[in-house]
Amino acid sequence: MFDYAEWEVGFDIIVVQLYEFDIKITEPFFQQVEAVAAGINLPPESYNFLKELIPPS
């Protein structure tokens, strides 16, 4: 997929796998996800569900 510049597909695979396997993430990691999404012009709906994976402090 990267050979054909399908960045959105790669991004989607990563965030969905994190969510499906309930992998806990940090706030800084989520901010990096936001930056990557902005860089490839994806809307917040593509990754906002990851906020559920940030454990309460």
C-alpha positions as CSV (number, residue, x, y, z in Angstrom):
1,M,0.0,0.0,0.0
2,F,2.9,2.4,0.7
3,D,4.2,1.8,-2.8
4,Y,1.0,3.3,-4.1
5,A,0.8,6.2,-1.6
6,E,-2.3,4.8,0.1
7,W,-1.4,6.5,3.4
8,E,-5.0,6.7,4.5
9,V,-5.3,2.9,4.3
10,G,-2.2,2.4,6.4
11,F,-3.3,4.9,9.0
12,D,-6.7,3.3,9.2
13,I,-5.3,-0.2,9.7
14,I,-3.1,1.0,12.5
15,V,-5.7,3.0,14.4
16,V,-8.4,0.3,14.0
17,Q,-6.0,-2.4,15.3
18,L,-5.1,-0.3,18.3
19,Y,-8.8,0.1,19.1
20,E,-9.8,-3.6,18.4
21,F,-7.0,-4.9,20.6
22,D,-7.7,-2.3,23.3
23,I,-4.1,-1.1,23.3
24,K,-3.7,1.7,25.9
25,I,-2.2,4.9,24.5
26,T,-0.9,8.1,26.0
27,E,-2.1,11.7,25.4
28,P,1.2,12.5,23.6
29,F,0.7,9.5,21.3
30,F,-2.8,10.6,20.5
31,Q,-1.4,14.1,19.6
32,Q,1.0,12.4,17.2
33,V,-2.0,10.5,15.7
34,E,-3.7,13.9,15.2
35,A,-0.6,15.4,13.6
36,V,-0.3,12.4,11.1
37,A,-4.0,12.6,10.3
38,A,-3.8,16.3,9.7
39,G,-0.8,15.7,7.4
40,I,-2.8,13.4,5.2
41,N,-6.0,15.4,5.4
42,L,-8.1,13.0,7.4
43,P,-11.0,14.2,9.4
44,P,-11.1,13.7,13.2
45,E,-13.8,11.0,12.8
46,S,-11.0,8.8,11.4
47,Y,-9.3,8.6,14.8
48,N,-11.2,10.3,17.6
49,F,-12.4,6.9,18.9
50,L,-8.8,6.4,20.1
51,K,-9.4,8.8,22.9
52,E,-11.2,5.9,24.7
53,L,-7.8,4.2,24.9
54,I,-6.2,6.9,27.0
55,P,-6.3,5.7,30.6
56,P,-7.6,8.3,33.2
57,S,-4.8,10.0,35.0
